[in-house]
Amino acid sequence: MNEIQRLIKKLIEFRDERDWAFHHNPKDLALSLSLEASELLELFQWVSSEEALETKHVEMKEELADVLIYALTFAHAAGIDVSQAIEEKLEKKYPSPNA
């Protein structure tokens, strides 16, 4: 089991302990993922990247964790192997120059 699979397993156990599975359908997870990504983006509003990194680093870490939690939970709900999806996307978007 790789690290991503281990994290997904832990997230699903966390979800199931709280009986939240009925909320975790692909549509609602995609919506939540978008909202959390917007919260991360909001940390940069009206400040430079440098200032945001200096003054809002803790909040960035928390919001990024939320984004990743929803992304991994979405992957589970949609039956997507995250490692495979990333590798396929990289190869499609940025093919090896030696191919």
Phi, psi and omega per residue, in radians:
M1 nan 2.178 3.126
N2 -1.442 3.074 -3.053
E3 -1.103 -0.699 3.128
I4 -1.118 -0.780 3.116
Q5 -1.090 -0.666 3.111
R6 -1.108 -0.755 3.122
L7 -1.129 -0.745 3.113
I8 -1.066 -0.771 3.116
K9 -1.027 -0.776 3.134
K10 -1.115 -0.730 3.116
L11 -1.111 -0.724 -3.136
I12 -1.189 -0.682 3.059
E13 -1.078 -0.786 3.105
F14 -1.012 -0.843 3.134
R15 -1.058 -0.820 -3.067
D16 -1.181 -0.593 3.085
E17 -1.075 -0.444 -3.107
R18 -1.797 0.021 3.141
D19 1.014 0.782 -3.124
W20 -1.729 0.044 -3.021
A21 -0.989 -0.598 -3.109
F22 -1.125 -0.352 3.083
H23 -1.510 -0.248 -2.955
H24 -1.729 0.951 3.014
N25 -1.611 2.773 -3.059
P26 -0.942 -0.732 -3.123
K27 -1.085 -0.870 -3.100
D28 -1.179 -0.605 3.096
L29 -1.199 -0.704 3.092
A30 -1.103 -0.722 3.102
L31 -1.076 -0.819 3.138
S32 -1.129 -0.647 3.091
L33 -1.064 -0.771 3.123
S34 -1.116 -0.746 3.132
L35 -1.102 -0.747 -3.141
E36 -1.184 -0.670 3.086
A37 -1.092 -0.651 3.089
S38 -1.143 -0.639 3.091
E39 -1.141 -0.646 3.052
L40 -1.128 -0.797 3.128
L41 -1.069 -0.661 -3.116
E42 -1.034 -0.479 3.141
L43 -1.122 -0.329 -3.138
F44 -1.691 -0.047 -3.083
Q45 -1.151 2.224 3.027
W46 1.241 0.189 3.080
V47 -2.369 2.803 3.075
S48 -1.294 2.848 3.072
S49 -0.999 -0.756 -3.114
E50 -1.070 -0.809 -3.135
E51 -1.122 -0.735 3.123
A52 -1.074 -0.771 3.127
L53 -1.098 -0.638 -3.138
E54 -1.267 -0.670 -2.970
T55 -1.834 -0.264 -3.031
K56 -2.277 0.464 -3.058
H57 -1.095 -0.728 3.141
V58 -1.096 -0.785 3.131
E59 -1.117 -0.650 3.103
M60 -1.082 -0.765 3.126
K61 -1.040 -0.768 -3.130
E62 -1.160 -0.782 -3.135
E63 -1.187 -0.685 3.085
L64 -1.085 -0.708 3.086
A65 -1.036 -0.752 3.106
D66 -1.061 -0.776 3.122
V67 -1.029 -0.823 -3.108
L68 -1.175 -0.672 3.095
I69 -1.038 -0.852 -3.141
Y70 -1.170 -0.650 3.135
A71 -1.128 -0.777 -3.137
L72 -1.208 -0.655 3.104
T73 -1.184 -0.661 3.055
F74 -1.069 -0.800 3.141
A75 -0.992 -0.757 3.120
H76 -1.086 -0.846 -3.103
A77 -1.107 -0.572 -3.097
A78 -1.620 -0.030 -3.141
G79 1.203 0.643 -3.124
I80 -1.834 2.219 3.030
D81 -1.409 1.905 -3.024
V82 -1.073 -0.794 -3.138
S83 -1.040 -0.811 3.133
Q84 -1.125 -0.743 -3.127
A85 -1.070 -0.735 3.139
I86 -1.150 -0.801 3.139
E87 -1.077 -0.755 3.126
E88 -1.133 -0.702 -3.131
K89 -1.168 -0.752 3.115
L90 -1.054 -0.755 -3.121
E91 -1.180 -0.670 -3.138
K92 -1.226 -0.789 -3.052
K93 -1.434 -0.634 -3.090
Y94 -2.281 1.229 -3.090
P95 -1.061 2.644 3.119
S96 -1.034 2.310 -3.139
P97 -1.153 -0.274 -3.134
N98 -1.647 0.065 -3.076
A99 -1.412 nan nan
